[in-house]
Amino acid sequence: MSTAANVSSGRNGTRLPRSARRLQLLEAASEIFVERGYHSAGMDEIAIHAGVSKPVLYQHFPSKLDLYIAVVDSHAEKLVVDVNNALLTTTDNHQRVQAAVQAFFDFIDSDNSGYRLIFASDVMDPAVIRRTEGATEACVDAVYGLVMQDSGLDPYRSRMLAAGLVGASQVNARYWLEARRPIDKQTAVDTTVALLWGGLSHVPRQVEIDAAASARAAAGPDPESAADDMEPSAG
């Protein structure tokens, strides 16, 4: 493909590389989809908002659904990257929880309101649903690996804890924003962290569970329980 085929004219005759043009179109489309919803948004409107002709828009995205999916993908990727990066900033578990919750609040509180396309989409197309659910699952995956590694718990309990952290972070952040930020963001983050850490810090690690089981086995049967078992039944 020639260099000329990889650039297109922008506003005031500016020519952009294809990748830059695509990013510009995604940003414009995201603003329209967030403001109007998928079903009310039109490709004409998006093209005008992006400052390009409709044919240029269709060169990049064959349909409105293709464009919407690309927008959802871009926001989902940012969320997952932000959460993963947050978890890698420290090896201290309390600070990891703090960083992960902060990442959710920052994403949901961003100026572009892209979270609405992930957590409050009005599109029931299977391809869109796979992506919105996949974004949450990818965040759960990131937390799950660290939970299982640190706790030694089985995969089912580890994933349940990870899903709880991700779900509570998302729900609290959305509640805070949709309630028009009744408290400052840092207080909201700290409150959510206190809730989550209060629960997570009391979940016994597998080594503690095993040690308790071994201690019970070594101690033998409880005397009172044994006495109860020896009592003859009535009649």
CORMO-V612381 format. One record per backbone hydrogen bond with DSSP energy under -1.0 kcal/mol. NH is the residue of the N-H (numbers start at 1). CO is the residue of the C=O. If there is no record, write none. Layout:
nh:NH co:CO
nh:NH co:CO
This chain:
nh:6 co:3
nh:7 co:4
nh:8 co:16
nh:10 co:14
nh:13 co:10
nh:14 co:11
nh:16 co:8
nh:18 co:6
nh:21 co:17
nh:22 co:18
nh:23 co:19
nh:24 co:20
nh:25 co:21
nh:26 co:22
nh:27 co:23
nh:28 co:24
nh:29 co:25
nh:30 co:26
nh:31 co:27
nh:32 co:28
nh:33 co:29
nh:34 co:30
nh:35 co:31
nh:36 co:32
nh:37 co:33
nh:41 co:37
nh:46 co:42
nh:47 co:43
nh:48 co:44
nh:49 co:45
nh:50 co:46
nh:52 co:47
nh:57 co:53
nh:58 co:54
nh:59 co:55
nh:61 co:57
nh:67 co:63
nh:68 co:64
nh:69 co:65
nh:70 co:66
nh:71 co:67
nh:72 co:68
nh:73 co:69
nh:74 co:70
nh:75 co:71
nh:76 co:72
nh:77 co:73
nh:78 co:74
nh:79 co:75
nh:80 co:76
nh:81 co:77
nh:82 co:78
nh:83 co:79
nh:84 co:80
nh:85 co:81
nh:86 co:82
nh:87 co:83
nh:88 co:84
nh:89 co:86
nh:96 co:92
nh:97 co:93
nh:98 co:94
nh:99 co:95
nh:100 co:96
nh:101 co:97
nh:102 co:98
nh:103 co:99
nh:104 co:100
nh:105 co:101
nh:106 co:102
nh:107 co:103
nh:108 co:104
nh:109 co:105
nh:110 co:107
nh:113 co:110
nh:116 co:113
nh:117 co:114
nh:119 co:115
nh:120 co:116
nh:129 co:125
nh:130 co:126
nh:131 co:127
nh:132 co:128
nh:133 co:129
nh:134 co:130
nh:135 co:131
nh:136 co:132
nh:137 co:133
nh:138 co:134
nh:139 co:135
nh:140 co:136
nh:141 co:137
nh:142 co:138
nh:143 co:139
nh:144 co:140
nh:145 co:141
nh:147 co:143
nh:148 co:144
nh:149 co:145
nh:150 co:146
nh:151 co:147
nh:152 co:148
nh:158 co:154
nh:159 co:155
nh:160 co:156
nh:161 co:157
nh:162 co:158
nh:163 co:159
nh:164 co:160
nh:165 co:161
nh:166 co:162
nh:167 co:163
nh:168 co:164
nh:169 co:165
nh:170 co:166
nh:171 co:167
nh:172 co:168
nh:173 co:169
nh:174 co:170
nh:175 co:171
nh:176 co:172
nh:177 co:173
nh:178 co:174
nh:179 co:175
nh:180 co:177
nh:181 co:176
nh:188 co:184
nh:189 co:185
nh:190 co:186
nh:191 co:187
nh:192 co:188
nh:193 co:189
nh:194 co:190
nh:195 co:191
nh:196 co:192
nh:197 co:193
nh:198 co:194
nh:199 co:195
nh:200 co:196
nh:201 co:197
nh:202 co:199
nh:203 co:200
nh:206 co:151
nh:209 co:205
nh:210 co:206
nh:211 co:207
nh:212 co:208
nh:213 co:209
nh:214 co:210
nh:215 co:211
nh:216 co:212
nh:217 co:213
nh:218 co:214
nh:219 co:215
nh:226 co:222
nh:227 co:223
nh:228 co:224
nh:229 co:225
nh:230 co:226
